[in-house]
Amino acid sequence: MSDTDLELGIVGLGKIGGNLAKQAVEKDVRVVGFDTADRPELEEEGVEVHDAGAYDTLVDELDAPRVIYLSLPAGPMIDDELDDLLDQLAEGDVVMDGGNSFWRDSIRREERAWDQGIYYLDTGTSGGPPRASEGACFMVGGKEDGFEIAEPYLDLLSVDGGLLHVGPPGSGHFVKLVHNGIEFGMLQSIAEGVELLEAGQFDLDMADVFHNWSNGAVIESWLVELMEKGLRKENQQSDAPDFDDVPNYIEDTGEVNWLVSEAYKGETPIPVISQSVTELFKSRGNQRHAYRAIAMMRHGFGEHPFGEDEGIRSERLHGRVDNEARHDLRDDEDVDPVGPLADEEE
């Protein structure tokens, strides 16, 4: 038994679960972990690693009430693991789902677990791997009695002020879902700021700009700080690409799509979050036909050209007197405008 007399089971020892496990061990919590892969680096830290699904050891390894944290991808896997766990756990034990499960799924799972007297806490977890290793942010939904059992563990693993029992079953994952939507909007706003800075006429040190914004500016935030570190290639893997070499393609797990869908069902306007999801889709190049359709209709009503046209481009750049276009699109100042009206302008 550790100095804290706390024992925690963690299912899934990847980036989040593994770092939570290391943090827990550092704080004298005994950790019994389960994973599909060998985790010698965690065993060296003191985590007791077992094969995934070997939950028959839980009863012997952990004293009641047992507290289990699931760090798994949202979806059917959660139901499968819960099935196996419920076969082994006893009344009064606690299961925390720390992933990004849909909150309605969490309500259903909580009801199923409670049929056996087992607490199920939807435990929204924020901060990514860095904060998991130092002090995460938890937003927890579920029965108050179950939260009180899990609270000592979460209090140890959270940053100061980063633990909240937000309400009944489902509310933790609902709050985390809204959090993720806000995150998308903030990411898109910062990204558009980068676009504007890069498109401008000034030769800026982008990393210095973001460092400046990280010190007292209204938009000071962890995301702004991460942007600076990314530009400087700090706190990243050694093989991380330079900014200009980062692919223009963004993957995501899709949970913010659920938020947009829920908002539309309730006629709740969320234009910034909705647009941020759309911009993410656009990064994947999935819109292969819409622009062709627009080009065809524009040609039909105005005989606009198909594809690039130097004359039209010149008109776009020079059609407005004293107009300053996006910096990297402007013609060289020594180059005269070209196009059908060029001779008349001379």
C-alpha positions as a printed NumPy array, in Angstrom:
array([[  0.   ,   0.   ,   0.   ],
       [  1.3  ,   3.507,  -0.845],
       [  1.78 ,   6.339,   1.617],
       [ -1.552,   7.823,   0.517],
       [ -3.377,   4.488,   0.895],
       [ -4.856,   5.161,  -2.546],
       [ -5.012,   2.522,  -5.278],
       [ -6.165,   3.314,  -8.785],
       [ -6.931,   1.136, -11.772],
       [ -6.325,   2.681, -15.201],
       [ -7.56 ,   1.002, -18.376],
       [ -5.659,   2.327, -21.382],
       [ -2.103,   3.52 , -20.87 ],
       [ -1.655,   5.68 , -23.94 ],
       [ -0.778,   9.357, -24.024],
       [ -3.365,  10.443, -21.463],
       [ -3.763,   7.313, -19.348],
       [ -0.033,   6.681, -19.264],
       [  0.796,  10.192, -18.131],
       [ -1.948,  10.116, -15.505],
       [ -0.5  ,   6.81 , -14.301],
       [  2.994,   8.306, -13.998],
       [  1.68 ,  11.346, -12.19 ],
       [ -0.283,   9.157,  -9.783],
       [  2.745,   7.014,  -8.977],
       [  4.831,  10.139,  -8.379],
       [  2.208,  11.171,  -5.825],
       [  2.38 ,   7.813,  -4.033],
       [ -0.771,   6.326,  -5.533],
       [ -0.498,   2.64 ,  -6.364],
       [ -1.523,   2.17 , -10.009],
       [ -2.692,  -1.067, -11.577],
       [ -2.839,  -0.517, -15.314],
       [ -4.244,  -2.451, -18.271],
       [ -3.154,  -2.072, -21.887],
       [ -2.941,  -3.97 , -25.157],
       [  0.748,  -3.095, -25.48 ],
       [  3.762,  -3.658, -23.281],
       [  4.616,  -0.544, -21.302],
       [  8.12 ,  -1.076, -19.917],
       [  8.643,   2.675, -19.559],
       [  5.678,   2.827, -17.188],
       [  6.725,  -0.278, -15.292],
       [ 10.078,   1.385, -14.673],
       [  8.158,   4.258, -13.074],
       [  6.315,   1.867, -10.781],
       [  3.068,   1.264, -12.667],
       [  1.871,  -2.337, -12.408],
       [  0.944,  -3.218, -15.995],
       [ -1.409,  -6.079, -16.856],
       [ -2.754,  -7.358, -20.16 ],
       [ -5.859,  -5.636, -21.472],
       [ -9.039,  -7.291, -20.272],
       [ -7.392,  -9.192, -17.412],
       [ -9.94 ,  -7.74 , -15.018],
       [-10.242, -10.896, -12.982],
       [ -7.184,  -9.614, -11.119],
       [ -8.949,  -6.445, -10.008],
       [-10.755,  -7.964,  -7.075],
       [ -7.497,  -9.275,  -5.638],
       [ -5.315,  -6.328,  -6.627],
       [ -7.462,  -3.426,  -5.4  ],
       [ -9.299,  -2.922,  -2.135],
       [-12.956,  -1.914,  -2.132],
       [-14.317,   0.498,  -3.072],
       [-12.329,   0.093,  -6.284],
       [-11.794,   3.14 ,  -8.497],
       [-11.153,   2.561, -12.204],
       [-10.311,   5.242, -14.77 ],
       [-10.991,   4.444, -18.438],
       [ -8.708,   6.231, -20.909],
       [-10.106,   4.814, -24.135],
       [-11.466,   6.117, -27.458],
       [-15.164,   6.922, -27.502],
       [-17.422,   4.347, -29.057],
       [-18.304,   0.649, -28.75 ],
       [-15.007,  -0.125, -27.007],
       [-16.294,   1.646, -23.903],
       [-19.36 ,  -0.607, -23.811],
       [-17.228,  -3.722, -24.346],
       [-14.811,  -2.836, -21.55 ],
       [-17.66 ,  -1.865, -19.257],
       [-19.28 ,  -5.272, -19.851],
       [-16.084,  -7.008, -18.756],
       [-15.552,  -4.715, -15.794],
       [-19.082,  -5.088, -14.462],
       [-18.567,  -8.852, -14.373],
       [-15.715,  -8.325, -11.902],
       [-16.59 ,  -5.232,  -9.891],
       [-18.772,  -5.112,  -6.794],
       [-21.427,  -2.79 ,  -5.437],
       [-19.943,   0.563,  -4.432],
       [-17.049,   0.47 ,  -6.899],
       [-16.506,   3.413,  -9.257],
       [-15.813,   3.526, -12.992],
       [-14.722,   6.843, -14.524],
       [-14.893,   7.351, -18.295],
       [-12.157,   9.874, -19.021],
       [-12.589,   9.879, -22.794],
       [-14.696,  12.063, -25.073],
       [-17.796,   9.871, -25.013],
       [-21.106,  11.31 , -26.211],
       [-22.973,  12.453, -23.137],
       [-26.171,  10.591, -24.029],
       [-24.115,   7.371, -24.224],
       [-22.76 ,   8.177, -20.771],
       [-26.274,   8.506, -19.339],
       [-27.138,   5.088, -20.75 ],
       [-23.961,   3.503, -19.385],
       [-24.475,   5.045, -15.971],
       [-27.953,   3.54 , -15.745],
       [-26.589,   0.143, -16.687],
       [-23.783,   0.283, -14.13 ],
       [-26.101,   1.527, -11.409],
       [-28.34 ,  -1.498, -11.94 ],
       [-25.481,  -3.372, -10.264],
       [-24.854,  -0.688,  -7.668],
       [-21.681,   0.509,  -9.401],
       [-21.042,   4.221,  -9.833],
       [-20.31 ,   5.477, -13.341],
       [-18.797,   8.943, -13.63 ],
       [-18.495,  10.681, -16.993],
       [-15.188,  12.39 , -16.397],
       [-14.373,  15.   , -19.003],
       [-10.591,  15.354, -19.033],
       [ -8.784,  18.328, -20.543],
       [ -5.183,  19.412, -20.924],
       [ -3.79 ,  16.73 , -23.205],
       [ -0.69 ,  14.665, -22.399],
       [  1.293,  17.609, -20.957],
       [ -1.3  ,  18.414, -18.311],
       [ -2.023,  14.737, -17.654],
       [  1.548,  14.437, -16.442],
       [  1.44 ,  17.604, -14.34 ],
       [ -2.141,  18.322, -13.346],
       [ -5.196,  17.878, -15.544],
       [ -8.61 ,  19.541, -15.626],
       [-11.568,  17.296, -14.78 ],
       [-15.275,  18.038, -15.221],
       [-17.28 ,  15.197, -13.694],
       [-20.885,  14.11 , -14.024],
       [-22.534,  11.418, -11.933],
       [-24.006,  10.636,  -8.55 ],
       [-22.639,  12.698,  -5.671],
       [-21.771,   9.62 ,  -3.582],
       [-19.706,   8.184,  -6.422],
       [-17.896,  11.466,  -6.929],
       [-16.996,  11.604,  -3.244],
       [-15.28 ,   8.212,  -3.572],
       [-13.307,   9.311,  -6.648],
       [-12.604,  12.843,  -5.458],
       [ -9.347,  12.122,  -3.558],
       [ -7.827,  10.602,  -6.71 ],
       [ -8.997,  13.366,  -9.03 ],
       [ -7.948,  16.039,  -6.557],
       [ -4.396,  14.666,  -6.574],
       [ -4.273,  14.423, -10.369],
       [ -5.799,  17.822, -11.153],
       [ -4.317,  21.274, -11.31 ],
       [ -5.388,  23.707,  -8.597],
       [ -8.983,  24.703,  -9.379],
       [ -9.205,  22.098, -12.125],
       [-11.702,  19.7  , -10.54 ],
       [-15.455,  20.204, -10.66 ],
       [-18.435,  17.956, -10.053],
       [-20.706,  19.647, -12.564],
       [-23.921,  17.706, -12.024],
       [-25.85 ,  14.498, -12.736],
       [-24.886,  11.677, -15.112],
       [-24.   ,  12.939, -18.571],
       [-23.25 ,  16.498, -17.503],
       [-19.49 ,  15.998, -17.308],
       [-19.167,  14.838, -20.892],
       [-21.663,  17.483, -22.015],
       [-19.551,  20.25 , -20.461],
       [-16.406,  18.719, -21.997],
       [-18.114,  18.639, -25.402],
       [-18.934,  22.342, -25.168],
       [-15.323,  22.91 , -24.053],
       [-14.101,  21.164, -27.207],
       [-16.357,  23.318, -29.349],
       [-14.944,  26.475, -27.783],
       [-11.471,  25.056, -28.374],
       [-12.243,  24.65 , -32.093],
       [-13.394,  28.247, -32.346],
       [-10.276,  29.523, -30.578],
       [ -7.995,  27.427, -32.78 ],
       [ -9.655,  28.75 , -35.926],
       [ -9.407,  32.354, -34.739],
       [ -5.701,  32.026, -33.936],
       [ -5.104,  30.269, -37.265],
       [ -6.768,  33.113, -39.144],
       [ -4.547,  35.519, -37.236],
       [ -1.528,  33.58 , -38.483],
       [ -2.914,  33.818, -42.017],
       [ -3.258,  37.594, -41.719],
       [  0.219,  38.041, -40.279],
       [  1.814,  35.933, -42.997],
       [ -0.172,  37.684, -45.756],
       [  0.76 ,  41.174, -44.581],
       [  3.459,  43.372, -46.058],
       [  5.718,  43.244, -43.001],
       [  8.611,  40.872, -42.395],
       [  7.553,  39.698, -38.956],
       [  9.174,  37.285, -36.556],
       [  6.056,  35.228, -35.935],
       [  7.407,  33.475, -32.858],
       [  8.255,  36.825, -31.276],
       [  4.748,  38.101, -31.993],
       [  3.17 ,  35.119, -30.257],
       [  5.61 ,  35.451, -27.354],
       [  4.533,  39.063, -26.996],
       [  0.877,  38.036, -27.014],
       [  1.609,  35.47 , -24.295],
       [  2.637,  38.193, -21.861],
       [ -0.187,  40.429, -20.73 ],
       [ -2.215,  40.59 , -23.954],
       [ -5.986,  40.157, -23.859],
       [ -5.643,  36.991, -25.957],
       [ -2.931,  35.521, -23.728],
       [ -3.62 ,  31.773, -23.509],
       [ -2.079,  28.321, -23.565],
       [ -2.967,  28.   , -27.247],
       [ -1.111,  31.216, -28.094],
       [  1.819,  29.908, -26.058],
       [  1.72 ,  26.597, -27.939],
       [  1.728,  28.46 , -31.242],
       [  4.926,  30.234, -30.241],
       [  6.531,  26.983, -29.122],
       [  5.488,  25.313, -32.36 ],
       [  7.078,  28.062, -34.414],
       [ 10.268,  27.736, -32.372],
       [ 10.012,  23.901, -32.392],
       [ 10.162,  23.852, -28.596],
       [  8.662,  21.069, -26.478],
       [  7.941,  19.032, -29.605],
       [  9.278,  15.774, -30.927],
       [ 12.63 ,  16.185, -32.657],
       [ 11.127,  15.076, -35.975],
       [  8.343,  17.679, -35.899],
       [  8.262,  19.56 , -39.228],
       [  8.944,  23.237, -39.687],
       [  5.82 ,  25.375, -39.89 ],
       [  5.984,  25.637, -43.682],
       [  6.197,  21.848, -43.967],
       [  3.163,  21.044, -41.817],
       [  0.505,  19.365, -44.027],
       [ -2.622,  21.432, -44.728],
       [ -4.787,  18.555, -43.498],
       [ -6.431,  18.311, -40.084],
       [ -7.758,  15.127, -38.496],
       [-10.196,  15.054, -35.596],
       [-12.23 ,  12.469, -33.721],
       [-15.553,  14.057, -34.66 ],
       [-17.011,  14.899, -31.283],
       [-17.542,  18.579, -32.092],
       [-19.761,  17.423, -34.962],
       [-22.067,  16.038, -32.261],
       [-22.16 ,  19.447, -30.604],
       [-23.115,  21.175, -33.845],
       [-25.814,  18.575, -34.451],
       [-27.221,  19.047, -30.941],
       [-27.19 ,  22.814, -31.395],
       [-29.142,  22.58 , -34.638],
       [-31.703,  20.292, -33.017],
       [-32.331,  22.894, -30.345],
       [-32.045,  25.855, -32.749],
       [-29.117,  27.192, -30.731],
       [-26.976,  29.456, -32.936],
       [-23.261,  28.667, -32.71 ],
       [-21.852,  30.255, -35.888],
       [-18.2  ,  30.382, -34.828],
       [-18.029,  26.748, -33.69 ],
       [-20.024,  25.576, -36.727],
       [-17.741,  27.44 , -39.111],
       [-14.626,  26.107, -37.395],
       [-15.831,  22.559, -38.067],
       [-16.536,  23.463, -41.694],
       [-13.032,  24.911, -42.075],
       [-11.602,  21.669, -40.708],
       [-13.564,  19.701, -43.32 ],
       [-12.241,  21.992, -46.034],
       [ -8.668,  21.19 , -45.007],
       [ -9.263,  17.602, -46.114],
       [-10.112,  18.549, -49.689],
       [-13.455,  16.767, -49.58 ],
       [-15.286,  19.463, -51.567],
       [-14.397,  18.259, -55.052],
       [-17.52 ,  19.252, -57.014],
       [-18.987,  22.422, -55.493],
       [-16.453,  24.788, -57.035],
       [-16.913,  23.176, -60.454],
       [-20.646,  23.779, -60.132],
       [-20.103,  27.446, -59.241],
       [-17.729,  27.862, -62.202],
       [-20.284,  26.346, -64.583],
       [-23.094,  28.651, -63.415],
       [-20.85 ,  31.757, -63.491],
       [-19.882,  30.895, -67.054],
       [-23.548,  30.502, -67.925],
       [-24.728,  33.892, -66.687],
       [-21.606,  35.969, -67.325],
       [-19.353,  33.963, -69.615],
       [-16.798,  33.954, -66.813],
       [-13.783,  31.794, -67.664],
       [-13.147,  28.263, -66.517],
       [ -9.969,  28.003, -64.464],
       [ -7.35 ,  30.694, -64.038],
       [ -7.392,  33.778, -66.224],
       [ -4.645,  36.383, -66.103],
       [ -6.906,  39.211, -67.252],
       [ -9.513,  38.521, -64.561],
       [ -6.792,  38.201, -61.959],
       [ -5.387,  41.588, -62.987],
       [ -8.816,  43.156, -62.692],
       [ -9.214,  41.635, -59.239],
       [ -5.878,  43.084, -58.107],
       [ -6.046,  46.478, -59.818],
       [ -9.75 ,  47.21 , -60.274],
       [ -9.912,  49.363, -57.168],
       [ -7.856,  52.561, -57.109],
       [ -5.354,  52.681, -54.235],
       [ -6.33 ,  49.154, -53.309],
       [ -3.807,  47.128, -51.333],
       [ -4.415,  43.435, -51.898],
       [ -3.117,  40.553, -49.862],
       [  0.65 ,  41.02 , -49.779],
       [  1.676,  37.742, -51.375],
       [ -0.826,  38.178, -54.218],
       [  0.253,  41.678, -55.298],
       [  2.135,  42.176, -58.521],
       [  5.624,  43.597, -58.397],
       [  5.366,  47.393, -58.334],
       [  7.411,  47.632, -61.537],
       [  5.049,  45.398, -63.492],
       [  2.255,  47.13 , -65.39 ],
       [ -1.282,  45.759, -65.154],
       [ -2.18 ,  43.279, -67.848],
       [ -5.502,  42.479, -69.397],
       [ -7.969,  43.709, -71.987],
       [ -8.093,  47.263, -70.568],
       [ -4.352,  47.7  , -70.106],
       [ -3.906,  49.71 , -73.33 ],
       [ -6.707,  52.109, -72.414],
       [ -5.156,  52.768, -69.025],
       [ -1.817,  53.84 , -70.494]])
